[in-house]
């Protein structure tokens, strides 16, 4: 004999057919959700809401950069049209009943005014093997503020300054421009990782170099290290107490002093070793270059580092093109002096093209020397 498993709806008293396997073994174990499951279909759907939606949603956006405030932080969304932002915020705020499955939804945004978007949301799903659907309307209010980052930028905030200087000279235009590029490249890399505190506050050229103000001490340190990596030299740092924050913690600014080597690539110097001038090629570590008399490699000693004792003769850009008159032998050639137009016999470096009609030369206190072609650099 088969016994029919029945329970009764606690709301209306009608019998409910249930699977014996789903019968709750102990009444005390039935929670609020369990009691709701014992309702008959009629009473269940009378109380059922497929969607739990807020009455309204307010979205804070930065009027300067378009970032959206979520939780306790600002998030970059790269949006000026906030319809997509409103859809995203609504999708996170809406809740669908746990008993529903095969749920689908669509939203139809209605732009009420510049700051209000009315979201018409249509949901459908299956509950107790019954197809149900529901529509909710959620107004989204767009409120504009200024995010922390833009507020700091507007207030010229900075935490560190990178001072680019050079030993016994002024940094070249190329060095200054490259230092600025490095600063912006490092900031861009940090922004790509989601760091919204990364920005360059100010770049100002001075009589003896350039100052770069940045938003964090970490950025200042990275810029300094990268400049030294590319151009040689060294850097040091010094802290200055500027204020205390709201928690009473001391706030410091850090100045990074970058000192570039006394010589730069492309410069021509005359070391005091009586072997002739040298075209500087690198000053990372110790100075390296090319001897203009022979074309051989030159490298300063460990003790000399990037600053061997030498006198400056000029720069590769100062070279002039002159006529190659004759090749005397493996060590000498004849050229026209670009100032006197007299034929001069000078050293023949191995990088010189002996088939050329003209060669670049530099005339200095050390005499006349053939220099490498600019394209060879």
Steps between C-alpha positions, in 0.01 A plus 500: 500500500641839395474787748469843337741753651315820580565820688272795549558863412542693827340804340178367342489140628479338157684169464836500321637198320871453574763244421574295812873548438451875533299480825665696782595246768477732800279807532768680701740473209269692270624856463327799349575380147375151585168637622465699181550181301207336683253755361270385223569642154214750527619646833865475396453709185280750688804582711766439234725771358733388224719809532621697801579852381592825679270799470781703340874489442744789526825479303786734586720589202800730471420800285866526393614148407176301493595258780217334695493473879444142609518392861780702654699575187486662159516273197594605145235392250601714200140613450340831414165344411384365837222278364735200508610597850136521610428156353798354683401658831141378466611147414707490819220642715219269381439164665316204342310251715703188578216269396510631143703337224547553127484870581542756224471875510524805284511868575365798312664825620298820479696826519275726708742792521875562509537344843221242514459168317189293558583130459209281386608146593306194377570161663371153425571155640365168617371453858326180615490394135304815424611775264501835680600848391527833670588857409659754732594862441808634678593870471876559488622841616839615366675726753822672400789560736877528480693181568799496733748481214358794305472701821867445567596588144296822517669583828852444358557218746833321491691267728843504337718705269759360261778751429701417187845660507841418351854513637692807378256562214135558412294197397451480124166559332482130422560408864233740624243390244570133569468553877154652444405206275614254766283672760187477283579141396530386862176675595322340203626154600374548855163629378463185290530294818210696654707743708289819501752682720756517220541830316756763404417825676746737333807508278708817520833566331761697692831661404686186604257220415139400554273433800224240477235497773305175534221368719679229697848433633501164326458665160781744577732215590411305185563802276837566663609137466394485135678824408822375662458164325485671160744789548726387782580705808335458838217631717438570865188585699411736782179521705328819612222504758210704361197430723302246698196315372162469673630204703798698625745313278794701366490565124826535313598610153804341341744672266696272268821666377619337177857582401586411142867436410719793390512368143214390277483266197595686183745726679867501396758518777879482525610273786837576652665184370659649185321250271268750340133612525211265580142505379287416804252218430384399847531627857316216673740354754831628372542718192536318168573646159691488172849634452498746207862439406463125448132405531583266787272460803577711806393421854580700812651319795289383794645780713413762237146366456280730291718805563858455372714809513470656153429821318195559285566552129150518357209288392436265212242751374781755463669294227529642147520316171820548304674355194705181529806581291699176522564191708869492584520167679328292768556771759465833317279685253504843342195728535420865443493710815137634504622841620824560306430266206858379523584135460577340836631157581310354795445164671294239319258316734382157387133608490571747215371412152809532279285492185303809599552837336419688820540423870375668821772664708524691826754778542586573861784590731626148452521541123301362206341156530268286292187410698246220438201568278186592696323199353762277662392611845 
